[in-house]
Amino acid sequence: MTTPVIRSAEEITQLFRGAIRAGQLGDGERLPTVRQTARDFHIAQATAAKAYKTLEQEGLVVTRTAAGTRVAPGASRAPQAVVQLARALAESADAAQITVDDTIAIIRAVWGADETANLPG
């Protein structure tokens, strides 16, 4: 399997947004510099800067001169315990050959406590 090539500011934004919301980047954690992000993803610095600006506008990061860009307080919504459980669920579902869509359906059914839900499997 090949790694998808990331080329747009929106793709970079989605990548960091997902990492922040999943708790992979915690509150106060420093993001790479714009220059480093551009280098890492083989994109223009302006593209990386645009992504960081979007994240800042969404309130997910805070940028301070000389301090860099950090995850904003409270931006990381997922407690580490929830992230660990989600990873375990993903691994279990994969091992049982349950699709992502079916796994999400199961979660929705459990979340809604709908005992009459038609669960896959």
N, C-alpha and C positions, 0 to 999 in steps of 0.2 A: 504494500500500500504506500502511495506517495503522499507526502505532506503537501496540503494545498498551499499555493502561493498567495500571500497576502499582499495586495497592492493598493488598496484604497484606505483613506482615512476612516471610513465607516467600518471597514473590517478590523482595523486596529482598535477603534472605539469599542466594537462588539467584544473583541478579545479581552481587553482590560475590564470592560463592564461586567462580563461574565465572571472573570477571576475575582473581582471585588465582591460581587453579589454572592458568589459561591463560598466566600471566605478564604479563598486561596491567597488573596492579598488582604491583610487585616488593616484595621483602622491605624492610621499613622505610618503605615509601611511606605517606604520610599519607592517610587517607580524609577525605572531607568531614565536617564536624561533623554531629551528629545533626540540629541545627536546619536546616542547609543541605540535607541529604538529604531531610528532611521537606518543605522548600520546593520542591526540585527535582522531587519525585515527587507533590506535592500530597497529602500524607498527614499524619496527626497525628504529632507528635514522639514520642509513646509508641510508635507503630508502628515508626518508624525506630529508636528505642532498643531495642526488642525484637529487631529484626534484628541490630543491632550486638552485643547480648548473646549471641545464638545463635552468631554468628561467633566471639566471644570464647570461648564454651564449647567450640567445635569446635577451638580453638587456631589459628585462622586470623588473628586480630588480637589486638593487645594495646592496652589502653586505660590511659592514665596521666593523672592530673590535670595540667592545664596543657600536656601534650604531645599530647593528643588521642589518636585511635585510629590505629594504624599496623599495617601488615601484619606479622605475626609472622615472626621469623627462620626461614627454612626452609619457610614456608608456600607460597611460590610454587614449585611443583614443576617447572614447564616451563621449561627453559632457553630463552632468547630465540631461539636457532637453531632449536629444535624448533617454536616458535610460528611463526616465519617460514616454515618448510617446510610446516607445516599450512595456513597461509594460501595458499601457492602451490598446494598440492594442492587446496584448496577451490575456488580460482579455475579451475584446470585442469579439475577435475571438472565444475564449472558450465558452462564453455565447451564441454565435450564432452557436455553434457546427461546426465551420470551422476548418479543420485539420491544423496542422502546415505546412504541405507541400503546401496546398492551400493558406495559409496565406503568405508563402514565395513567391509563384507564383504571388500573388497580388502585393506584394512589388516589385518584379522584374519588373512586367509590369508597375507599376507606376514609378519606378525609370528610366526605359528605355523610358518612355513617349510613349509607343507603344499603340496608340489608337485602333489598330486593334487586340490587344491581346484578347485571349479568357479567360476572367476572370471567375473563378468559382462562382457559385451562381447566 
